[in-house]
Amino acid sequence: MQQPLIMTPGPTYIHEEVRNALSQSITNPDLDPKFYTFYKETCETIQELFNTKNEVLILSGEAILGLEAACASLIEPGDKVLCIDNGIFGNGFGDFAKMYGAEVVYFQSDYRSAVDVEKLEEFLKDQHDFKIATLVHCETPSGITNPINLICPMLKKYNIITVVDSVSAIGGEPLETDKWQIDILLGGTQKCLSAPPGLTLLSISQYAWDKILNRKIPIAGFYCNLSQWKNWYEEKWFPYTQPISDIYGLKAALDRLLREESYLERHKKIAEAVRKSLVYAGLALYPLDGFSNTVTTINIPKGVTYQQIFDTMLKEHKVMIAGAFGFLKNKVIRIGHMGENCYEEKLYITLKALDKVLRKFDIHLKGELHKLFVSFL
Ligand SMILES: *Cc1c(COP(=O)(O)O)cnc(C)c1O
């Protein structure tokens, strides 16, 4: 049977080069010195992707592990954490901080817009006594990219540790970890990197390491304890057996992406054409600004439900798109244009299917979505 085209905002399509790497024969990653070199080289490739000289680690666990590991390793009970919140992931970061005993203060910004930088600047003038701030680069459920390039330097003026969830932006949006002063940047593999889910990538600044290694109260837990990783290369010691096949796959995916010099332009160009075609046809996007280059979130028009769109897309056109969760459940549909899925032909097929499905439910569209898309490229 023909496989459906998976156009959700992650997991994304995995290229043959990556699948072949995943099936390579393995060695003993704890004992083979070559694996330590390979792991280090993979970290160096990630440094290139992140634009950072900070130390990079690959953790065995989907990206949520990165969020939790950052909180577990940095937060001591009673620490004040600023949670910058303009969406579901931003808000949820505060819950992780609370789990580790933080006293969380939320800076809330309109959920349909990128974080309001001027209001945040005003807020920080009054209140800046925070050890850590958490923020999200791309709010995947709403399809909004936040100006972390402006926000992080603002936080660093007050010596606040910046922890950024860039899971759905890495590889699809510009990223300057060192220039933007991001202390901990974290990402996953199943979004724009187009490798299978299962790993967290993160970079840690010297400032963040100093805080992690000089706590008064020891870190509770083992898997989330980043200090276990200090000196892994010098001592040729991993805290646990590495998921070697997944790391082979990740390296192949990174090499594939970085070989292409214009991957950021590709994401921008495709995303813009997707949005323009939807808006021209008369559909409404959920975000009012801060449009993401990796995912587009569309308000469901009156007269059709999420379930009808999802089911008909999949059954009649073999294309899978996503809805959302939390307060956006049944209100929006989302098309991912991430990594291997961010190509003209895949969006053409997706928009053609969406066009047919919406017409089937008598939704009026001005022009045909897929033809508009091509005209806007
Ligand atoms: C995908 C994603 C994660 C990882 O979450 P899952 O629900 O496990 O996929 C974390 N943060 C953001 C912003 C994401 O888009």
The ligand as an SDF file (V2000), in Angstrom:
LIG
                    3D

 15 15  0  0  0  0  0  0  0  0999 V2000
    8.0820   19.0610   18.9950 C   0  0  0  0  0  0  0  0  0  0  0  0
    8.4230   20.0060   20.0540 C   0  0  0  0  0  0  0  0  0  0  0  0
    8.9010   19.5670   21.2830 C   0  0  0  0  0  0  0  0  0  0  0  0
    8.9880   18.0960   21.6010 C   0  0  0  0  0  0  0  0  0  0  0  0
    7.7090   17.7380   21.9560 O   0  0  0  0  0  0  0  0  0  0  0  0
    6.9320   16.4290   21.5390 P   0  0  0  0  0  0  0  0  0  0  0  0
    5.5230   16.7580   21.9240 O   0  0  0  0  0  0  0  0  0  0  0  0
    7.4970   15.3220   22.2910 O   0  0  0  0  0  0  0  0  0  0  0  0
    7.1060   16.2550   20.0450 O   0  0  0  0  0  0  0  0  0  0  0  0
    9.2630   20.4970   22.2300 C   0  0  0  0  0  0  0  0  0  0  0  0
    9.1550   21.8230   21.9690 N   0  0  0  0  0  0  0  0  0  0  0  0
    8.6780   22.2910   20.7970 C   0  0  0  0  0  0  0  0  0  0  0  0
    8.5820   23.7620   20.5860 C   0  0  0  0  0  0  0  0  0  0  0  0
    8.3060   21.3890   19.8120 C   0  0  0  0  0  0  0  0  0  0  0  0
    7.8260   21.8320   18.6490 O   0  0  0  0  0  0  0  0  0  0  0  0
  1  2  1  0
  2  3  1  0
  2 14  2  0
  3  4  1  0
  3 10  2  0
  4  5  1  0
  5  6  1  0
  6  7  2  0
  6  8  1  0
  6  9  1  0
 10 11  1  0
 11 12  2  0
 12 13  1  0
 12 14  1  0
 14 15  1  0
M  END
$$$$
